[in-house]
Amino acid sequence: MKDRQYPTGPAPTQAYLFATCLVDLFVPQAGLDAVRLLEREGLTVHFPRGQSCCGQPAYSSGNPEQARAVARAQLDLFSQPWPVIVPSGSCAGMMRHHWPQLFADDPVAGPKARELSERVYELGEFLLNVLKVDFGDALPGRQDPERIVLHTSCGARREMGTRAHGVALVDALPGVTRVEHERESECCGFGGTFSLKHPDISGAMVRDKVASACATGCNRLVSADCGCLLNIGHTAAHDGAPLQVEHLASFLWRRTGGEA
């Protein structure tokens, strides 16, 4: 991941939300809470209805043509020069780093993909480095103590630095203690289509992750990636482990005065 230059000057007042297919289909509350967080900071959030998947499942499975088709259908949906906020570090990484590569030799789609990629931000990254929110000082929030563990998807950690953003935002919250666990840096086993192609390996990996989180004594795991949340949460529920999962957007909203 290369160092990114963030815009200076007044904060933007308009932004797009790219919700991701998993948020749209399985965790819509995370998308709604992301919108609430952005609107509370004074942004008008636009949601192009034609959006779908970022193309990562096809891309990571070695099918660039299919990934190109998915991405191409969305290049014109974000035509205004506004930031594109993504409540998923792995999907943001796909759009920012891999969309330009997919269309590197395309004289029409290539410039569009490169321009759009420069406007893509993971939600935590945007809150922290563009809007420069300070949840610790600016909002009363909830003061009841809460201990949590944090999980960052592999792609989000490598390509977007999402763990650093999540750590900074969570650590600023009054009453919240973030506990690091032994297997925090390891993959949860989801990996998009990896979990479908190698279910036994994936299952062993996610059970290691759940056991490590539970060993801290925390009963809540927070992540900015819904694929990981679904994998970890469903495994914990299936095995009867005392671990709830929550998207970073919903956790931040709840802890800073939003609805419980």
N, C-alpha and C positions, 0 to 999 in steps of 0.2 A: 504494500500500500504506500503510495507516494503522499507526501505532505500536501495538503490542500490549502489553497488560498481562499479565505472567506471574504465575502463582500464587506466593504466598509460603508459608512454613511448611514442614513436613516434605515430603520428596519422595513422590510417589505410589508405591504398592506394587503396583497392578494397572493394566493398560493393555490396550487392544485394538490389534491390528494390522490395518490395511486394506492388503492386500498389493498391490492394483492388478491389473488383468487382465494387463498385460504381464509383471509379476514372476511371477505365477502360471503363465502359459503359456510364457514364454520365458527368464526369468532367475530361476528359483526359488532359486538359491543366494543371491541378494541378500536375499530375504525371510528365509531361514534365518539369514543373518549378522546381519540387523537384529534378529531375535529373540535371537540369542546376545549381541549388544551390550547389549540391554535387560535380559536375564536376569542378565548379569554385574553390572549395576548394582542388582540386587535386586528387579527387577520380575517379577511373574507375568504372562505375555503370553497373552491370549485371542484366538482366531481364529475368529470366526463363519463357519461353512462356507457360509452362504447368500450371502456377499458376491460381487460380480462387478466390473463396471466402474463408474467414477464418473459416466459419462454425458458426459464431455467431448467425444468424437468427434461425437456427435449435436448437442451444444450448439454447438460451434464451427462446425458445418456448417449452422447455421440451422434446426435441428429441435428446438425446445424441448419439444414434446410427447413425443417419443421420449426425450429426456434426462430429462424428468420421470418417465416410466415406469420408467426404469432406477434413478433415485435413489429413487423412492417404495418400490421393492421392498426397499430396504436401511435405511430410516429406523428400523425397529424392531429391527434386529440389534444395535445398540449401546446397549442400554437402561440399563445401569449407568452411573453418573456418573464413568466412568473416561476418561482421555485416549485419543484415537484417533490412533495413530501411523501415518504414511503415508510409505513410502520413495520418495516421488516428490513433488517440489515442485509440479509442474503439477497432479497429481491432488489434492493437498492444497489447492491454490488453488481448484480447482473445488468441492470440498466446503465449504470455509470461506466463500468469497465468493459463489459462484453458486447453490448449493443453496438458501440463504434467498431469493434472488431468484426462483428457479423456483417457489417455493411461497408467494410474498408474499401472494397473495390466497386462500390455502387455509386455512380456519379450523382444520383438523385437522393437516395435514402441515406447515403453516407454523411453528407453535411448535416442532414436533419438529425441523425443519431448522435453525431458529435456535439452539436449545439445543445440538444436535449440533455445529453449526459452531464454537461456542466451545470445543469440546474437541478440535478437529482440529489436529494438529501435523505438520509435516514432520519426518522423522527427525533430521536434523542440528540443526534448531531445538530439538527436544525435548531432545536430548543436551546441547546447549550452554546453553540458557536455563532449562530446568526441572530437569534432573538436575545441571547444572553440572559435567559431567565435565571432568577435566583429564588427558588422555592423556599429556601431557608429563611430569607428575610422579608420577602414581598408578600407572602400569604400566610394566614394564620394556621391553616391546615388542621390536621388531627394530631393531638398531642399524646394519645395513648401509645405506650411502647409496643414495638413490633420488631421481631427479628426475622430476617429473610435471607435466602441465598439467591444469587444471581446466576443466570445461565446465558451464554452468548453462543449463537450458532457458529459453526466453523467458518463459513463464508463471511458472515458479518464481522467476525473477529479479524480475519486476515485482510479482507478487502476494504472494509469501511471503518475499522477501529471502533466498532460499536460497543465493545466492552468498556472502553475508557469513558464513553459518553454515559452509559448506564451507571457506572460506578460514581461518576461525578454528580449525576442527578440524584441518585438514591442517597448518597452520603450527605447531601445537603438537606435532606428531609428531617425536620424535627421529630424525635421519638423513634426513628428507624435505625436499627443496627444491621448492617450487612455482614454476614458471616461467610468467609471463604471456606469451601470444602475441598476435600482431597482431589476429586476428579472434575473440578470446575473447568479446566482447560480442555477436557476430552470431549469428543463428539458424543452426542446422545444416541446415535445410531439411526436417526431419521434419514438424513442425506437424500431427501427427495425420493427418487426411484430405488435408491440403495436398499431401503427398508422392504421394498417389494421383491427385489431380486435376491436378497440375502436375509430373509426374516430371522433365521436362527442367530446369525451374528449380530444383527440389529437388536434383537431381543436381549441378548446377553449384555450388549453395550448400554442399553437404556436401563436395565436393572442395576447395573453397576452405578449409573448416574443417580438413580433414585435412592439407592442404599447410601451413597456418599452424602447426598443432601440430607437424608433423614438422620444420619449419624451426627450432624451438627446440633440436633435438637430443634431445628427450625421446622415449622409446618407449612411454609409458603415458599415457592420458587417463582421468581420473576424473570421474564425473558422478553426480548423485543422481537422474537421470531415465532410465529404461530405454528409452523411445522414442528419445531422442537416442543412447544407447549402441548400440542396435541399428543405427541409421542410420549412425553414424560408424564403428562396428566392421566392419559388413559392407562398407562402401565401401572402407575401408582394406585389408581382406582381398582384396576383388575386384581392387583396383588394385595389390596387392603392396606397399603402404606399410608401413614398419616401425613400426606403431602398434597397441598393444594397448589394450583398453578394460576398465574395471573399475568396478563400482558403488561408490559411496562407502561403503556398509555393509560390503562385502567388503574394501575397501581398509583401512578403519579396523580391522576385525577382524584382518586379516592383520598389520598393522603394530603391533598392540598385544598380541601374544602368542597370537593365534589360529593356526589351521592355515594353512600357506602354500598 
